[in-house]
Amino acid sequence: MLIIIFARRNILQFSADSISTKCIFILQPTLLVQSNLNDRDRLLIQERLKYFPQSREIISRGYALLRIGRNGNVVLDLSGLFNDVEDAYFDVSHFTKVGNALMGKYIHDAILESEP
């Protein structure tokens, strides 16, 4: 799976380079790699692990590899963005209005900072 992701990243980077556009890769937040969990978050994770018991380990290992980047690709790591934020998640991978607003602002600011 990671080979496919890296291959797609290379294709996207090549496409962006060919039209002189900067490509920013974003590692999205997920409860499975989040720290400082509240009781609701723990319940969401517990429910997920009931059906997919290896999820946390798979995601943690995958995120660790993706954070490294490859071939000079820069990765904007938002995986810890929701630490200590109440009600950011709808489930382990999807966000509430609170989470979407925070992520949107972070991405907006990152794009502005990346501009020459």
Protein Blocks (a to p, Z undefined) as FASTA:
>chain_A
ZZmmmmmmmmmmmmmmmnopacdddddddfklcghiafklmmmmmmmmmmmmmlmmmmmm
mmmmmmnogghiacddfklmmgoiahkbfblmbccfklmmmmmmmmmmmmmmmpZZ
